[in-house]
Amino acid sequence: MKLYLEGVKRGPADMPLIRDLLAHKPEMTRALNDFTEAVMRGPSPLGPGMRELIAAFTSKCNDCVF
């Protein structure tokens, strides 16, 4: 949490990314990683590229840096 709060003080460009969280405690984030992989790469009528595009568009609409 300390890293996150420090990032807020510096501004959004310096905030840790989700991949930093996943790399920091992989044993605690394994379920989230597995879920994300299943959603983005599992069986679907949409290809992985289209799912990535939807995720990027959603992030943009939410004013998230993607």
C-alpha positions as CSV (number, residue, x, y, z in Angstrom):
1,M,0.0,0.0,0.0
2,K,2.9,2.3,0.7
3,L,4.0,2.2,-3.0
4,Y,0.5,3.1,-4.1
5,L,0.2,6.1,-1.8
6,E,3.6,7.3,-2.9
7,G,2.4,7.0,-6.5
8,V,-0.6,9.1,-5.8
9,K,1.5,11.9,-4.4
10,R,3.7,11.9,-7.5
11,G,0.9,11.6,-10.0
12,P,-0.7,8.9,-12.1
13,A,2.3,8.5,-14.5
14,D,4.4,7.2,-11.6
15,M,1.8,4.9,-10.0
16,P,2.5,1.1,-10.0
17,L,0.8,-0.9,-12.7
18,I,-1.3,-4.0,-12.2
19,R,1.6,-6.0,-13.5
20,D,3.7,-4.7,-10.6
21,L,1.2,-6.1,-8.2
22,L,1.1,-9.4,-9.9
23,A,4.9,-9.7,-10.0
24,H,5.3,-8.6,-6.3
25,K,3.1,-11.3,-4.8
26,P,2.5,-14.0,-7.4
27,E,1.3,-16.6,-4.9
28,M,-1.4,-14.2,-3.8
29,T,-2.5,-13.0,-7.2
30,R,-2.4,-16.3,-9.1
31,A,-6.3,-16.7,-9.1
32,L,-6.6,-13.2,-10.6
33,N,-4.0,-14.0,-13.2
34,D,-5.7,-17.3,-14.1
35,F,-9.1,-15.6,-14.3
36,T,-7.7,-12.8,-16.6
37,E,-6.1,-15.4,-18.9
38,A,-9.3,-17.4,-19.1
39,V,-11.3,-14.3,-20.0
40,M,-8.8,-12.9,-22.5
41,R,-7.6,-16.2,-24.1
42,G,-10.2,-18.8,-23.4
43,P,-12.9,-20.1,-25.8
44,S,-15.1,-17.3,-27.1
45,P,-16.7,-16.1,-30.4
46,L,-14.4,-13.0,-30.1
47,G,-10.7,-13.4,-30.8
48,P,-8.0,-12.3,-28.3
49,G,-7.3,-9.2,-30.3
50,M,-10.9,-8.0,-30.2
51,R,-11.0,-8.7,-26.5
52,E,-7.8,-6.6,-26.0
53,L,-9.4,-3.8,-28.1
54,I,-12.5,-3.9,-25.9
55,A,-10.4,-3.8,-22.7
56,A,-8.4,-0.8,-24.1
57,F,-11.5,1.0,-25.1
58,T,-13.1,0.4,-21.7
59,S,-10.0,1.7,-20.0
60,K,-10.0,4.8,-22.1
61,C,-13.7,5.5,-21.3
62,N,-12.8,5.1,-17.6
63,D,-9.9,7.6,-18.0
64,C,-7.4,4.8,-17.1
65,V,-3.9,4.7,-18.5
66,F,-3.7,1.5,-20.5
